[in-house]
Amino acid sequence: IQDICIGNVLSPPTSAVSFRMAALSANIPHTTSLSTTNRQCSSGLQAVANIAHAIRCGSINVGIGAGVESMSANPMHELYEKFPPEVDWDTMQNCENSQEVMDCLIPMGVTSENVAKKYQLDRVTLDTFAARSHEKAARARALGKFKSEIRPVGNVSEDDGIRPSTTVDKLARLRPVFDKHNGTTTAGNSSQLTDGAAAILLMSREEANKRNIPILAVWKSFAVEGVPPKIMGVGPVYAIPSALQKACIGVDDVDVYEINEAFASQAYYSIETLKLDHAKVNPNGGGIALGHPLGCTGARMIVTLVNEMRRERKRLGVVSMCIG
């Protein structure tokens, strides 16, 4: 292993030291370098992309892309209080595009409400989507599908956020959080606050063949696209077609899509706008049921995708998420 890249969002600046210590304690030699990356909710995916691109350009042959987040130790609601943006506020508030600049401060839950209002998504639709996520995840867990992708930590051997008894009627009882009078976003149709970590070993085909290591999947393309901060959740609508175009793959050619369920609003809107077959998207549930540990999610979704494709003998898969 020549290099490691860790995606992480909420941890303090000393997290890089923590990750280096973890690598060394896992008997990875000190000759293996390590870096961190932060692309918000896509940090784990970006970490894997960084390693994949390093291999593709020939700077390394073997690397690990990973993501980790402890949202219990670093609550998001305290983020701006503890670490306000270090900017010249006079400039930010008086520049030509000050409205969009200041939109960067909008809480993620409010951006979900913005998406729901802008695209006329009603509460029943979002609660139905959320209940379906729990239903799919509960079925997958009962069938043992997650066992191949989970490494037990202590006595914890499975995700603890899946609620098999979730129904649309039960979700309807929850009050909106971010717009208490006219909102549609609730704790039930949003992703859970979760701790998690995931890692992917990548190498060149030549290296895999030399070491006689089975190739589980091939990295084909990668794309990022910017959207207005106030509706940040719609990112997959633009990033997915861009990545598919780079790989010369059509939307309908893809067998499995893993689209992060940060909120039911943005996930549902993305699926509908791209005209995706719902049966192909998050077949084993998503962030609403499994949780969304920010820096981990992108890497976790790759692990889930690859296991599902191998199990069902599928060829093409896509991972995508919004990036607040």
Phi, psi and omega in degrees: 000120185262332182208150177230136174234128183247125174272132182202146185242309195262346185291157179291169182304334180286359181300327179300323177293318179301317182292321178296317178298319180297319180297314181294322180291340177272012179068022169280128188295157181293346178288345176277119181281166182212141175221165175241159177216149180226102169242048179052230187294348180256017186299319178295319177293319179296322178299316178294320178298318180300317179291317180300317181290326176296322177291317183296323181273358172090008181282335173219167176249332183221137177201169177239128171252130187215170176213147180209146176204138170242096181281343175287328180274339183227075184300135182294328184291346178262358190301306185286337176289317182279323186227069178295149179304134180268088184224167172276100187296328177298318178294315183298321186275348184237006178285171186300321180250045185300327181298313180291324177301311182287339176298340179296343181269356182295128177302147183304321180296326178289325175297328176296317177297322179298318179295315181299318181289315183298322185251014171055055177262123185270165185299318182298319179299316182289320178293323177297317178298317181295316180298323179294325178298314178295321180298314181294318181293320179296318178295317180297318179295318180298328179275359178077019185292332184277348185300326183286349183243003182245128173260115182304142175239110185062235179266003182266119183231003178206161179295138185256009182262353182287127180241096184299335184272004181295133176226164178298321180298318179293318180295329181296340181281344182281142181273147175301146185262319191261337172226091192294340183260319185235012186279167178236350183269121181235174175297333183280333178250026173239162177291154182276157173276116193222150169262143179186164177209149178208152181214148181229129175271126180239148174200165177291157178300320179300317181292319179297317180294321180296324181269358182059041179259127181297139179271116183274327181198162180239132177281119185256314182201172183204142179210147171232143179222138179271148178223167178302133183305327185287345175230044188305336186293347184274007182312316181302332180301328183257325183286322182297308178301325180295315180294319180295321179297319179298329182264002181058045181237138178274156180303319183283347180283340184285135182273322184221132174246132168250105179245122186297136178263068175299315174218147178301326183301305184288326179292313180297316180299317181298315180298314181292318183293323177279356180057045179275150173287117183303332181293338181271349188258126177046059184298341179245029181085170182221205187302331179297323180266321187267341183098163183223074173289107199317299184291339183275327196307313182302318178291318179300319181294327175296315179300314179297316180298311183297318179296319179295318181294320179292320181295317184263006179057050178260160186257313190241134180221156181227139172243132179207155178203161172281158183228099183281000000 
